[in-house]
Amino acid sequence: MSEATTSVPDAPIPAASVPAHRDGNVLRWVAAYTTSMVGDMVFYLALSWAAVQNGTPAQAGLVTAVSAVPRALLMLGGGVVADRLGPRRVVIGSDAVRCGAVLAVAALLFTTDPGLWLLALLALVFGTVDAVFMPAVGALPARITGRDQLARVQGMRGLAVRFASVVGAPLGGLGVAVGGAAAAFAFAGLLIAVSVPLLVSVRMRTLPADDASAAGGTTAWRDLMGGLRYVRRHRVLGPLMVAIALGDLGFVGPLNVGLTLLADERGWGASGMGWVLAGFGTGAAVAALLLTVRGRLPRAGCVAAGAIIPGAGAIAALAHAPGLPAAVGTALLIGLLTGLSGAMCGALLQTQSDPAYLGRVTAVGGIVSLGIAPLSMPLSAAAIGVWGTGPVFAVSGVVCGLGGIVALCAPGVRRAELPK
């Protein structure tokens, strides 16, 4: 049953929303989310290091990929769980399970050498729990602040993700250097553990009455099918999901494996690739900071669609950058435009969704980003091997730009606004 009809908030949240960046309730959630994300970064670094130390490169690759399988297969079900049980208890419970699993493996690694099977099992557990955790996290913002603050919360969330990506890897490397994989796992578990009491302290607000068909009296399967029908028939969410899928398909390949091959082709080396990635991260952080400070941009649907089209052009141009400084500047522009578009899409998903479906809507978006988009990476690598970086980056830019065109051609998305 949906939390919106069953939970009672710890304390009322005023109807006139406090700006999210000044709201202690939101800041506690952001702190919890940030520490959990940093813990995730440390965990995955420790997992990959331990896998390399205990097996062949191919075996290590399989171990690190194991977590993606249950995440992709079970995320839609995780959205149903979040909507039926309530995202707050699901997030707290899944974070506690993740923490316990990581700390248990750390303890075993301190005392014995169980081999790859334990690492694969841990990756499987982590991915399975993530399939529930991610939809629940996506459904929480609407329950901790007013609808008029959701764009600002998306900006704050984007800043948290950038912070975690910058800080998490060095912290994981430090943990491995000091005490090996066991110490890094222990550090990851402690970081995730810090997020649990912070999440417990976050107050929930009562949402408007949910749709009766989703609030109770149905099976989990009917809830799942109902959520998919809801997204497909919605005048904003349906086309927006298609736009997100196209944008991610065109973006993920070039900015992951494609960038590595481009840096090798141009002789930039690993350090040059790092500078390009830093440019992208800086641009995305600036977009997140803009939304955090402003809180709302008018004509949100047009902004989301309009930003991705020049961003797609920048993706195509990246392969033709005359030198490393130009590539870094182009990557900064890509990060700024795609970061702005992504945050606006996230805010629209939050504000356009009926509260009863928020978990399932988030799960559909997660499937698009984490299940469909990664398929473009091996395809991009194979295509670059045949045709080179220029044509493949150009095609990727076209696919990404199609997402913006789909959004602009959908009247519901084009006219969508964020609440004032």
N, C-alpha and C positions, 0 to 999 in steps of 0.2 A: 504494500500500500504506500502511496506517496507520502513523503514527509510533510508536504504542505498541508495535509488534512489531519495529521496525527501528532505533530510535534508542537511543543509549546516553547517559545523562545526563552532563554535564561533571563532576559530583560528586554523590554520593548525598545525597538529602534525607532527614532522619530520619523514621522512621515516626510518632513523636510530634511533631506539627506545632508549629513555633514560631508564636506569634500573628502573623498576617499583618502587622499594623502595626509589628511589631518585626523582621520578617524582611527582611534586606538584599536577598535574591533577589526577593521580592515588591515591595519598594520600588523596585528598579531597573526592574521592569516597569511599575509605576505611573508612575515618572518618564518612561519612554519613551512610555507611552500618553498622558500629559498633554502632553508637548511636541508629539507628533504631532497631538493634538486642537487645541491652540492654533494650530499651523501650518495645520490645516484651516480654522479660523475666519478666520485672516488671508487664506488663499487665496481663500475664497469672497467675502470683502469686496473683495479686489483684483479678482477676476473680475467681480463686478457693477459696480464702479466703472469698470473698463476697458471693459466692454460698453456702459455708458451713454455714455461719452465717444466711442465709435466707431460708435454706431448709434442708431436710434430706441428709445423705451421698449419697443415690442413686440419688436424684435430683441434688445434686452438681456434681456428676459424669456425668450426662446427660448434664448439662450446659457446663461443660468444654470440653465435646466431640462434642458439636454441631458444633464448628468451623471446625472440621475435615471433616464433610460431604460435604459442598460446595467446600472445598479445593480439595478434591479428585474427585468430580464429574465434576467440572468446569475448572480444570487446563488445560486440553487440549485446551479448548476454550480460556483460558487466553493466551496460547501460540500463538494462531491465532491473538488475539488482539495485543499482543506485536509486532508480525511481520508486521501487517498491519498498525498500528499507529506509530510504533517506540518505542523501549524500554525506551528511556529517558523520553518522555512525560508520558508514562504509569507509570513508577516508581514514578515520581514526583506527578502525579495525585492521584495514589493509596495511597502514603504516606500521602498526604494532607487529603484524605478521612478518613484514619485510625486515623490520629491525631484529626480531627474534631469530629469523633464518640466517641473516648475515652474521650475527654475533655467535650463533651456534657453530657455523662453519669456521669462523675465526678461532674459536676455542679448539676445534678439532685440528686445525692447521698448526696451532701452537704445540700440540702434543703428539701429532702423528702426521703421516704423509698418505692420505687416502687415495690420491690419484685423481684422474680426470672425471671419474664417475660422480664424485661428490660435487665437483664444480659444475658439471652438466645438470645435476639435480638441482643445485642452487639456482642456476640460470633458468631452469624450467619453472621452479616455484616463483621466482621473481617475476618472470613474464606472465605467469598465470594471475598473480596478485595485481600486477600492473593493469591487466585487462579489466579489473574492477575499479582500481584506484583512479585511473585516468578519466573515465566518464564521471565519477563522483567529484573529482577535483573541478572538472569543467562545469558541473552543476552548482557548485558552492557559491560563486560570486553573487548570483541573484538572491541568495539567502543571507548575505552579510551586509548588504548596502542597498541603496535605492537604485531604481532602474536608470536614473539620470547620471549615476556615477559608474556605470558598467564599462564605458569606454576608458575612463581613467584607470579602473582596476585592470583592464586588459593591458594598458601601458605599464602599470606597475608589475604585472606578471611578466611582461616582456623584459623589463629591466632585471627581474629576478633570474630569468633564464639566461640572460647575457652574463650576469654576475656569476652564476653557477658554472657556465662554460669557461669563463676566464679563471676562476679560482679553483674549481674542482680538480682539474687535471694536475696542476702543480701540487695541491695538497695530497692527492693520491700518490704522485711520484715521491713526495717527501716521506709518506708513510711506508712505501715500498723500500726506499733507501734506508730508513731507520730500522725497520723491523720485518721487512719482507712482506709478502702478500697477506700473511696473518694479521700483521699490524694495520695494514691498509684496510682490510675487511673490518677489523674492530673499530677503526676510526669512522668508516662509513656507517656502521651500525649505530655508533654513538650519535652521529649527526642526525640520522633518521629518528633516533630516540628523542632528541631535543624537540623535534617537531610535534611529537604526540601531546605533551602537556600544553603546548601553545594552541594546538587544534582544540583541545578540550575547553580552553578558556574562551574560544570564539563564540559569540552569541549568534543565534539564528533569528531571522525575522520571519513572521508569518506571511506566506504568499497568498495571493487570491485563490479562491476555490478552484480546484483542479477539475478537469473534464471527468465526468463520472465514469466513462468507459476505461479510463486509465487509473482511476483512483482506487479501485478495488473490485472484487468479485470476478476477476478474470484470471486465466492461467498465465504463466510466464510466457508460453509460446504466443498466446493471443496478444499479450503486451508487446512482445517483440515485433510481430507482424503489424500491430497497430502503430507502433512507432515508425516503422518503415513507410507505411501508407501515409502517415501524418507528414513526414518529410517530403515524400513524393508529391503530395497534393498541395502543399503549402505554396502560396504564390511568391514568397521570398526565399524560404529555406530550400525548396527543390532546386531552382536554378542556381542559388548560391552554392550548394554542394557541388554542382557540376562545374561551376567556375573555380571553386577551391581545388577540385580534383585536377582540372586542366592546368591550373597554376602550379600545383605541386609537381605534376608530371614533368612540366617544362623546366622546373627549377632545381629539383633534387639531383638529377643526373649531372648537369654541368657544374653545380657548386659542390659536388662531392668528388666522384671519380674523375669527372671531366677536368676539373681544376688541377688535379694531380698530374694528369697526362699533359695538360697545357703547360704547366710549369716545367715539366721534363722536356717537352718539345722546345720551349723557348730558352732553356738553360737557366731558369730562375732558381732552381734548386729548392730544397725544403724550406730554406729561410724565406725565399721569395714567395712561395706558396703561403707561408705563415703571414707575411705582410698583406697579401691579398685577402686572406681570411680575416685578418685584423681589420682591414678596411670595411669588409662586409659587416662584421660585428659592430663596428663603430656606427655605421649607418643605421643598422637595426636598433641600436641603443638610443640614437638620437630620435628616431621615430617613436620609440616607446616613451622617451622622456617628454616629447611634445604632447602626446596624449595624456601622460600623467599630469602635466602642468595645465593644459587647456581643458581637459575633461570631456569636451564634446566638440566635434566638427560638424558643421551643417552639411546637408546633402550627403549623408553617410554612404548610401549605396553608390552614388556617383564617385565619391572619393575612393571607395574600395575598388571599384572597377577601373576608374581613371588612373589610379596610381600604378596598377599592375601592367598597363599597356606600355608606358615608357620604360618601366622596369624590365619588361620582356625585350624591348629594344636594346637595353643596356646589356642583357645577358648575351644577345647575339653579338654585340660590339666587343664584348670582353675578349673573344678569341682573336680579335684584330687589333688589340691594344699595341701601340708601337713600342712600348717598353714597360718596365715594371711600375714606375710611378703612375703611368696612365692606367695600368691594370688596377692598381690600388684605388685610384680615384673612381674608376668605373665600378669596382666592387662596392665602394662606399655608397655610390648612387643606387646600386641594386639593393643593398641592405636598407637604405632609407625608404625606397619606394615599396619594396615587397614587405618590409616591416610595417609600414603604415597600412598597406592593404590588408595584411594578415590580421593586424590588431582590429581594424574596422570590421572585417568579416567576423572575427570572434565576438565583438560587441553586438553585431547584428544577430548572430546566432543566439546570444543570451537574451536580447530584448524582444526578438520576434517569436521565440518559442513559448508555448504554453508551459507553465511550471511543471505540469504532470509529465512532460516529455523531455525535460532538460537533459537528464542522464542519457536517454537514448539518442537525442540529437547530437550531444557531444560524442557519443560512441560512433555514430555514423561519420562525423568529421574525423575522428581518430582513425577509423578504418581507411578513409581516403588518404590521410597523411602518412600513416604508419604501415598500411597494408598494400595500397596500390602504388603510391609514389616511389617507394624503394625499388619497385620492379624496373624503373627506368635506369637504375645504376648499371646493372650488367648490360642492358641494351645499349646504353650510351657508350660504355667501354668498347663493346664489340663494333659499334658503328664508327667510332673514332678510329679503330684499327683498320677499317676498310676505307673510309672517306676522309678522315682527318678531323681536326678540331673545328675548323671554320664552318663547314656545312652542318655538322652535328649541333654546334651551338646555335646556328641560325634556325634550324628546325625546332630546337628546344625553345628558342625565343618565340617562334610562331605558335607553338602549342600553348605556352604560357600566356601569350597575348590573346589567344582564343578564349581563355577564361575571362578576361576583361570584356571581350566582345559579347560573350554569352550573358554576362551580368548587365551590360548596358542595354542589350536587346530585351531583357526581361523587365516589363514595366514595374513589377513589384519591387525588384531590387533597385532599379534606377530611381524610384521615388521613395525608397526607404529612408527613414530618419531615425536618429537616436532620440530618446525622450529628453525633454528639457527639465 
